[in-house]
């Protein structure tokens, strides 16, 4: 093997090694053995700056980790769990959203380099066919020189392509607008509702409190009051409902929660509050049941 061919083989080998390293880095699995933490590390904490759900100590991250653990216990795969979060909160909840545009190009270039360099290596290392005659060998010499020239140019082009992507990638990536994180309040409220459906009312109440700090809203405060009532904290539910009624005296849900809470805290006042609820909202979905409760 001539020194030129040996040099070409070494260049191709280096190119293959570099491209292979790029592919391995982009697809290497997380060595973390805890499945909950592994999945949570791929989710972005909506209430934090640059932290994953696995690393954040915020209540919303804790609730998201619990949601991951619950779904793993039900036998769902990591891909199904990630899809569950994306369906509710969008791609922004993923720490690494699906590759589009430049990220996809950065992943594809090493693969293309592998294919191109591999084809060039096969062509170079293939033993030359025996020439039928010396005349044929002499006649093919110019073609061989041209083929080697094309091969060298192809290798140089592939190397230049990989080098250009490696040099420019950082600048282009910095110029790409970062996807905004998922709305932390929306995520918190959704997780709180999920916890209510699981009858974990204490945990739901904590999340409603977190949402209320970010979004002072009567609707959120009433959800908190309902969660407290179902968790057995009648005094907390009464206090929360009264705060809403101070601002909106005829709030049907405020009167409903207050009256139900008073059945434990102030039994003598509960019937009057519930009758007022029926007067204000006779068509409320709970009106029929409350009417039976008051009349019974």
N, C-alpha and C positions, 0 to 999 in steps of 0.2 A: 504494500500500500504506500503510495507516494505521500510526501509530507503535506502536500496540498489537500489530498483527500483526508488524511488524518486530521488536519486542522479543521476541515469542514465537519467531520464527524464530531470532534470535540465541541465545535460551536453549536451543532444541532443538539448534542447532549445537554449542554448548558441551557439552551433555550427550552428544551423539554423539562428540565429540572425546575427552571423558574416558573414556567407556565403551570406545571403540576403543583408547585407550592402555592401559587395563587388560587388554584381550584380547591386544594385541600383546606386552605384557610377560610375560604368562603363557605365550605360545606362541612367543616369539622364539627362533630357533635359536642355538646357541652359535657365536660367530664363530671359535672355534678350528678350524684346518684339519687338525690331526693327528688322524686317526680314532681311534687308540688312546687319546690323551689325552681326546678328546671323550667316548668311552664310559666311560673310567675316571673322569672327573669326575662321572658320574652314579651311581657306586658308592661306598658308604660303607666306609671302612677299618675292619674289625672290631677291630683292635688299637689304634686311635687315638681321640682325643677330638675329634670335630668335624672331622676331616680326610677328604677324599675319597681314593680310591685314586690319583687323578692327582697329588695333592700330597704324599702321605705318603712318607716315606723308609724305612718299616719293611719287613722282608723279606717279610711276607705281602702287602703292597701291591705290591711288586715282582713277586711270583709271580702276583698277580691281573692286573697289567698284561701280563705275559707270556702269561697265558691268553687275554686279550683279543686280543693280537697273533697268537697261534697260530690263533684261530678266525677272525679276519679273513683270515688267509692261506688258510684253507680255504674262503673265499667266503661265510661267514655274514654276515648283515646285523646292524646294531646292535641291532635289536629281538630277533633270535634270540639274540644274545649275552647281552643283559640277561635274557631268559627262561631261559637256561642257568644263570645265577647264581641267579635267583629259585627255580628248581626245586631247587637244592641247598641254598641257605641261607635261603630265605624272602624276603618283601618287605623285611625289615629291612636287607638288603644294598643296597637302592636308596637313593641320597641323597634322592630325592623319591618316596616310595611312592605308589601309586595314590591319587587324590583320593577321599576319603570324608568324609561329614559336612560340617564347616565348610569345608575347602578346596574341596570340590565346590561348595558354595553361593557361595563367594567368586568362583569362576570363572563360575558360571551367572548371577549377578546382572548383571554388565555385558552379557552376551548378551541377557538379558531387557530390560534398559534400552535396548539398541540397537533391539530389535524394537518396543518400546512407543513410543520417541521417533520412530522412523522412521514408524510408522503415524500418529502425531500430526502429524508434519511434512507427510506426504502429504495428510492431511485439511485441514490449515491452508492449504497452498499451492494446493490445487485451486481453480481459478477458479469463482466461483458461477454456477450455471445461470441463464439468463435467465428471468425471471419472465414468466408468460403475461400477467399484467395487474397493474396497480397494486394492485388489491385483493388479489391473491395475494401480492404483495410485502409489503403491510402485514400480511396474515394470517400470513406466515412470520416476521415480525420477532421475536415472542416466542420462537419455536422456535430462531431463530438465536442469540438471546441465551443461551438455555439450552444450546445446543450449545457456544458459546464458553465458558460457565461450566464445563461438563463437561470441555472440553479443558484449561482452565487447572488444574482440579483434578487431572486425570490427570497433567499435566506435573509439578505440585507433588508428587504422590505418588511418581512415578518418581524425581525429584530427591531427595526425602526418603529413599527406599529406598536409593539409591546412597550418599548421605551417611551414613546410619545404618550401613551395612555398613562403610564406610571408617573410621568412628570407632570402632566396636565391635570390628572384626576383630582389631586388635592384642591387646586384652584377652582376647578369647575364645581367640585362638590361643595366648597364653601359658598359659591355663588348661588347654589340651588336653594330656594326657599324651603325652610323646614316646615313640615306639616304641623299645624297647631295641635296641641294636645286635646284630647276629648274634654268636653265641658265637665269639670269636676262636680258641679252641683247636679247635673243630669245623671251622671254615673252614680253619685251617692244616692239619689232618690230611687233610681232603678234597683240598686242593690238593696235598699231598705224595703222596697216592695217585694223583692224576691225573698227576703228574710221573713216578712210577714206571711207570705204564702207557705213558708216552712214552719210557721207558728213560733218563730224565734223572736218574740216581741221585744225583749230587752235589748237585743243586738240591733233590731230595727230602730228602736227609740234612740239609741246612740247615734246612728247615722242620720236620723231626722234632725237631731240637735246640731250635728255638724253642718248639714245643709242649711239649717235655719240661721246659723252664724254668717254664712256666705250670702244667703238670700232671705232676708226678713219678709215673710209672706204668710198671710193667714191660712192659705191652703196647706202649706208645709207644716205650720203650727198645729193645725187640726189633725193632720196625719200623725204628728207626734202625740197629740192628746189621745187619739184612738189607740195607738201602739201602747201608750202607758196604761190605758184602761184595760186592754187585753193582757198586759203583763201583770196585772194585779195592783198597780200603783194608782189607786183611785184618787188619792190626794194630789198626786202630780198631774193626773188627767184633769181634775177640777181646776187646779191653779192655771194650767195651760189654756183650758177652754175659757176661763174668765178673762184672760188677757185678750183673747180674740173678741169676746163679747163687749169688752170695754171700747173697742174700736168699731165693732159692727154688732150692735145690740140685738138685731133680728137675724143673726146668722143661724140658719137651720141646723147645720152640723155642730155649731158651737153649743146651741141649746140642747141638742141630742146628747152630746158627750157630757155636758154639765149635768143633765138630769140623770143619766145612767151612773155617773160617778157619785152623785149625791145619794144614790140608793145605799151606798156604803158609808159615805162621810156625813151626810145630813139627811137621813131618811124622811124626816118630816117635811123637808123642802122639795124633795124629788118629784112628787106628783104634780105640784104646781109648775115646776120647770118643764116637765114633760108635756103637760097640757098646753103650755105656751108654745112649745115646739109644734104640737099638732095644729094649733091655731095659725102659726106662721107658715107652716109647710104641710098642708093637709094631703098633698099628693107626693110627698117624699116616699122613696122606696121602703123606708122603715116605719112609715106612719101606721100601717095596719097592725104590725106587731106591737108597736108602742101603745096603740089604742087598747089592745087586748091586755097589755101589761097594766095600764092605768086603771081600766075598768074592772079588772080582775082583783 
